[in-house]
Amino acid sequence: MKERLDAALAAMGLDLPGACREQLLAYLDLLRKWNKTYNLTAIHEPERMLTHHLLDSLAVLPYIGAERLLDVGAGAGLPGIPLAIARPGLAVTLIDASHKKVAFMHQAAIELGLDNVKAVHGRVEQLPAAPFPQIISRAFSDLSDFVRLTRPLLAEGGEWLAMKGLFPNEELAQLKGARLKRDIELAVPGLDANRHLIVLEAA
């Protein structure tokens, strides 16, 4: 698995220290173990977890430019935990409504020594207002809901980062209160699927 990770990171142009790579693999191992009991994700094979979860999350790393990041509907900590591992100076807040998923994220942060990760159980609209320069989601199905629910949490001049498969033409056409700032096509080694990072700004 280490060789596959090293090759993929090289292909993505990501030069991460050896300690970061070890943490990434340790996170993947934790996810695999917990998944057997708690069914955190629909993917169970370690090889597919590497491509579909870990590498997919790391593909957005070059576009994380802020010091604080909110990951909404983080699930098992994706993309927030891999991003926090790869960038130790990044303070990541993870929020999810599932108690078992938050319990996993909290445990992962403890076991991996991630002092820059905070896992919160609850709904995003209940989160105390503390403006984030970047808000990301990999799980929100609709851009309008993503923007509406998190608008009070976005800092002045901040941006939303929505990880999508196909380019969301219809969702963007119906979007209110935000506009498309940038569309980035993501290349994920071993993942034969369309991946887009939709960057939005307040309208």
C-alpha positions in Angstrom: 0.0 0.0 0.0 2.9 2.4 0.8 4.3 1.9 -2.7 0.9 2.7 -4.3 0.5 5.8 -2.1 4.0 7.0 -3.0 3.4 6.5 -6.7 0.0 8.3 -6.6 1.4 11.2 -4.6 4.2 11.6 -7.2 1.7 11.5 -10.0 -0.3 14.2 -8.3 2.7 16.4 -7.7 2.3 16.2 -3.9 5.6 16.0 -2.0 4.6 15.0 1.5 7.1 14.1 4.3 7.5 10.5 5.3 5.8 11.1 8.6 2.7 12.4 6.8 2.6 9.4 4.6 2.7 7.1 7.5 -0.1 9.0 9.2 -2.2 8.8 6.0 -1.8 5.0 5.9 -2.5 4.7 9.6 -5.7 6.7 9.1 -6.7 4.3 6.3 -6.0 1.4 8.5 -8.2 2.8 11.3 -11.0 3.5 8.8 -10.8 -0.1 7.5 -10.9 -1.5 11.1 -13.8 0.7 12.2 -15.7 0.1 9.0 -16.0 -3.6 9.8 -18.2 -2.8 12.8 -19.7 0.6 12.2 -20.1 0.6 8.4 -18.7 4.2 8.1 -18.4 4.0 4.3 -19.8 1.9 1.5 -16.3 1.0 0.3 -14.6 -1.8 2.3 -11.6 -2.8 0.1 -8.3 -1.1 1.2 -7.2 -0.5 -2.4 -10.4 1.3 -3.3 -10.4 3.2 0.0 -7.0 4.5 -1.0 -8.2 5.8 -4.4 -11.8 6.7 -3.7 -11.2 8.3 -0.2 -7.6 9.1 0.5 -6.4 10.2 -2.9 -9.7 11.8 -3.8 -9.4 14.0 -0.6 -5.8 14.9 -1.2 -6.6 16.0 -4.8 -8.0 19.3 -3.4 -4.9 20.0 -1.2 -3.3 22.5 -3.6 -6.5 24.6 -3.4 -6.6 24.9 0.4 -5.1 28.2 1.1 -6.6 29.3 4.4 -5.4 28.6 7.9 -8.9 27.4 9.0 -11.2 25.0 7.2 -14.7 23.7 8.0 -15.6 20.3 6.6 -19.4 19.9 6.5 -21.0 16.5 6.5 -17.5 15.1 7.1 -18.6 11.5 7.5 -15.5 9.5 8.3 -13.4 12.6 8.1 -13.2 13.0 4.4 -11.6 15.2 3.1 -10.8 16.9 6.4 -8.6 14.4 8.1 -6.3 13.7 5.1 -6.0 17.4 4.6 -5.2 18.0 8.2 -2.5 15.3 8.1 -0.9 16.7 4.9 -1.0 20.3 6.3 -0.3 20.3 10.0 -0.6 24.1 10.2 -4.3 23.9 9.0 -6.9 24.0 11.7 -9.8 21.7 10.6 -13.2 21.6 12.1 -15.2 18.5 11.1 -19.0 18.4 11.6 -21.4 15.5 11.1 -24.9 14.6 12.4 -23.9 10.9 12.8 -22.7 10.1 16.3 -20.8 7.0 15.3 -18.9 8.9 12.5 -18.0 11.7 14.9 -16.8 9.2 17.4 -14.6 7.7 14.8 -13.2 11.1 13.7 -12.5 12.0 17.4 -10.7 8.7 18.0 -8.7 9.0 14.8 -7.6 12.5 15.8 -6.4 11.2 19.1 -4.7 8.1 17.8 -2.9 10.0 15.0 -2.0 12.9 17.2 -3.8 15.5 15.2 -4.0 18.5 17.5 -5.3 20.6 14.5 -8.5 18.6 14.2 -11.8 19.2 16.0 -14.7 16.8 15.5 -18.2 18.2 16.3 -21.4 16.2 16.5 -24.5 18.1 15.3 -26.1 19.9 12.4 -24.2 22.7 10.7 -26.9 25.2 11.3 -26.4 24.7 15.1 -22.7 25.5 14.9 -21.7 28.7 16.7 -20.8 31.5 14.2 -17.1 31.6 13.9 -16.3 32.7 10.3 -14.2 30.3 8.2 -12.3 31.5 5.2 -12.9 28.2 3.4 -15.8 25.7 3.8 -15.6 22.3 2.1 -17.9 19.4 1.5 -17.6 16.1 -0.2 -21.0 14.8 0.7 -23.6 17.6 0.2 -25.8 16.6 -2.7 -27.1 20.1 -3.5 -25.1 23.3 -3.8 -28.1 25.5 -2.8 -28.4 23.6 0.5 -24.7 23.7 1.1 -24.6 27.5 0.6 -27.8 28.3 2.5 -26.9 26.3 5.6 -23.3 27.5 5.9 -23.6 31.1 4.8 -23.5 32.4 8.4 -20.2 30.6 8.9 -18.4 31.9 5.8 -15.9 34.7 6.5 -15.9 37.9 4.5 -14.2 37.2 1.2 -14.3 33.5 1.9 -15.1 30.7 -0.5 -17.1 27.4 -0.6 -15.4 24.3 -2.0 -17.8 21.7 -3.2 -16.3 18.3 -4.3 -18.5 16.9 -7.2 -18.5 14.2 -9.8 -20.0 15.5 -13.0 -20.1 19.3 -13.5 -23.3 20.4 -11.7 -24.9 22.6 -14.4 -28.4 22.4 -13.0 -27.4 23.0 -9.4 -25.4 26.1 -10.5 -28.3 27.4 -12.6 -30.6 27.3 -9.5 -28.0 28.7 -7.1 -28.9 31.8 -5.2 -26.6 33.9 -2.9 -23.4 32.6 -4.5 -21.7 32.4 -7.8 -19.2 30.2 -9.5 -15.6 31.5 -8.9 -13.7 28.6 -10.4 -14.2 25.1 -11.7 -11.2 22.8 -11.2 -11.1 19.4 -12.9 -9.4 17.0 -10.5 -7.2 14.1 -11.6 -7.1 11.2 -9.1 -4.7 8.3 -9.9 -6.6 5.0 -10.1 -10.0 6.7 -10.1 -11.7 6.5 -13.5 -14.4 9.0 -12.9 -15.2 12.7 -13.4 -14.1 14.8 -10.4 -14.7 18.5 -10.1 -13.9 21.0 -7.3 -16.5 23.8 -7.6 -15.3 27.0 -5.9 -18.1 29.4 -5.0 -18.1 33.0 -3.6 -20.8 35.0 -2.1 -22.9 36.9 -4.7 
